[in-house]
């Protein structure tokens, strides 16, 4: 009080810092997640999936599992025709993933030597964990890919000037190539084999050190100019000469042309060819500011482009973050105004002025502290601000209430202002700690993505409530001294006009009398309500992380193995035309043969192939996304024959499949047999769609088995045969690269002739003769597994499905689990539930542990405050009263039980304990100082503390009302829990806690609980 100028100065500085921080501090939609996923890819051309499994997958698994950072249970390999993909996931405790990947890549280089020599590439891919801030397309109907590449290179040069940008990655680029189509008839005529041409061209294009010339005091390096500058130089290359001076040039035996390779994977935007640019942000920067800088650069660059070249933004995280933060700030403003209105309506004017003033001071001061400590402004920290809005007035209301009571007893304003916070210091301190500290256990019990999500919430709550406590103890006393001059009269005027709170007080007194008249009935009703709430919670659908509200969604196409990219493109084009006709759809970006970059944190990039396609579909709004998905998702999922179409709404759950049953064992035939049984069970469960396995369809192929005797006689080995067939029936053999400045143009050797495989002529005896393939090899059709999955080193098949719109994946998984448990599967097989159910099952024990530890923390705070175990336990038991209100809130609003819902319940626990401390402290004071009986003390404590409890509860519930009405899938469940839970629990704690206090501590009364126990003993 004496140094109030210093207090006002410090608070003013914090408020100004908060206003500054609100404008300049980093902003994100969500906290920074550590994506602990990556992949390791091995390329083994010509090998079947079974050969890839035996020769590459097994040794690679042993190598990967040698690293303790790898989560073996979630790491799996996929062996496909000529390729292995190991999907790796790190343990939750790994924070520095970059250090692991650096170590892993170093070890991988040495490990490659132990694999078959046919494995031409082995690479770790850790950049799939990076999330794109923006995806930009440059599209045109007329321009070539080379021209588009020039434009995108120029754009990248401009964007690199923006310091917040970390990586710029290009996708969908098609490079030109010089194709050399050999004429087999001419080759036979000249007696030239294709491998002679291959060696000649490869050596001409090879650049190596050429030495240097020592001139004494000067050393001159020697450089040999490139042999090829264009396709004409390639055509003039001499491939044969004899002593008589006869020569054969490449153009004499081949057709040389510059072209784009056959498109196996490419990107189209709104039907136009395009190149995509992924922009990633450096951690710690403001994504909104970066987005503004990028769009400014794009606008300037677009003015330099020709009219038929267009730039489009298909995903913009900066816009999402800006809208999300602005919506939350709008909710925060509405909440602040709502709480202030409630305070003004329910309190005397001068009291309301002091209480309401503490709200903006606390909010801006808290933001200032966030700014000082480098915290981001994201939905988690903003949610903490909204949740605590009603709580920040609690301490001030209690201090002001005590101040006015002392004024009413004749104490001077100065001394009352000093005595009020001093007398209630321990009460408000313990009450504040009971809320602010209860979230810290989640920092230790939550791991992985969930741990990253909640990490900033406890700190934000602690900072806000600590600032609120500081304001109530240091600033509120002086403000109330200046503003409030009259106290609460102990003898109210008989003709005084009644206020709303007076009517409420009268009704509450009547209800409290009834409760004290029937104490046992009151406790039984309370216990029944708690049990009812618990039963409702158990019956409610569970989904720990909800869907993400976006104006975009993904569509994935899965066709049988062996399907060509052309066939996949036809179906994708048909679906794109259907979607583009909908006025709610603004753009469709097609990825043929490949997946998109990661544009949402939990949506991992998909591994492509000719039989795969993906869309990114943009809509006019978040609500439009729901409407479009409701209209198309279920109807078109099986619309095209032999094609699964998965409409994927963005989700905060990182499970690859919503519904999944995994079966593990050694025998592939037994696994497939079990998969059929489980798939049949899935078909019986209403609500499951797109039922399939991850082993995919069998891959049709052709087996060429050389006759060893004939092949050796003709001088043909496996390598020569494979290379020759690749020239004729593959995409050709790369020989060399022609450089045009910084633009690489590959030279590829191909065959001009079209013939069937059996009659294809194979060069023999060093290329001096040719024989048909059927003469030296047996040709037969074969079938092999499209892919073989091994999880944790064991063959595992996943039977997966998608829930129809409106169905809960966890409920469907539980129903499916019951049916699968009744199957008679092979005893050598083991099975488990995966998908969202597995993810939530991993999260739930962490959440429950956090709640249990939070209860323990609250107990020790109560024990520290009351110094009596019995009193601490009575107050602790009142926390159970929040269960009924929270369950009713979820039941009425229809939200699932989620992680934010649990955080709301923990907030409710703290609020109830806070109210209990205020009530029981006063009851103990009445017994100690005024000598009242336990019953009278309990009754008067409830009657006297009803007003501050009602005011703080009303403020807390109104504060989260905008959050609940926003209908945000992530945070509205928390708003519903706190809104309904606070209002309902307020009535329960104001009636049941006084009765419980009376019955527990009245040892000799008629209704004493302790007396009955003593008699029993």
Buried (B, 14 or more C-beta within 10 A) or exposed (E): EEEBEEBBEBBEEBBEBBBBBBEEBBBBBBBBBBBBBBBBBBBBBEBBBBBBBBBBBBBBBEBBEEBEBBBBEBBBBBBBBBBBBBBBBBBBEBEEBEEBBEEBEEEBEEBBEEBEEBBEEBEBBBBBBBBBBBBBBBBBEEBEBBBBBBBBBBBBEBBEEBEBBEEBBBBBBBBBBBBBBBBBEBBBEBBBBBBBBBEBBBEBBEEEEEEEEEEEEEEEEEEEEBBBEEBEBBBEBEBBEEEEEEEBBBBBBBBBEEEBBEBBBBBBBBBBBBBBBBBBBEEEBBBBBBBBBBBEBBEEBEEEBEEEBBBBBBBBBBBBBBBBBEBBBEBBEBBBBBBBEBBBEBBBEBBBBBBBBBBBBBBBBBBBBBBBEEBBBBBBBBBBBBBBBBBBBBBBBBBBBBBBBBBBEEBEBEEBBBBBBEBBBBBBBBBBBBBBBBBBBBBEBBBBBBBBBBBBBBBBBBBBBBBBBBBBBBBBBBBBBEBBEEBBEEEEEEEEEEEEBEEBBEEBBEBBEEBBEEBEEBBEBBEEBBEBBBEBBEEBBBBBBBBBBBBBBBBBBBBBBBBBBEBBBEBBBBBBEBBBEBEBBBBBBBBBBBBBBBBBBBBBBBBBBBBBBBBBBBBBEBEBBBBBBEBBBBEBBEEBEEBBBBBBBBBBBBBBBBBBBBBBBEEBEBBBBBBEBBBEBBEEBEBBBBBBBBBBBBBEBEEBEBBEEBBEEBBBEEEBBBBBBBBBBBBBBEBBBBEEEEEEBBBBBBBBEEBEBBEBBBBBEEBEBBBBBBBBBEBEEEEBBBBBBBBBBEBBBBBBBBBBBEBBBBBBBEBBBEBBEEEEBBEEBEBBBBBBBBBBBBBBEBBEBBBEBBBEBBBEBBBEBBEEEEBBBBBBBBBBBBBBBBBBBBBEBEBBBBBBBBBBBBBBBBBBBBBBBBBBBBBBBBBEEEEBEBBBBBBBBBBBBBBBBBBBBBBBBBBBBBBBBBEBBBBBBBBBBBBBBBBBBBBBBBBBBBBBBBBBBBEEBEBBBBBEEEEEE
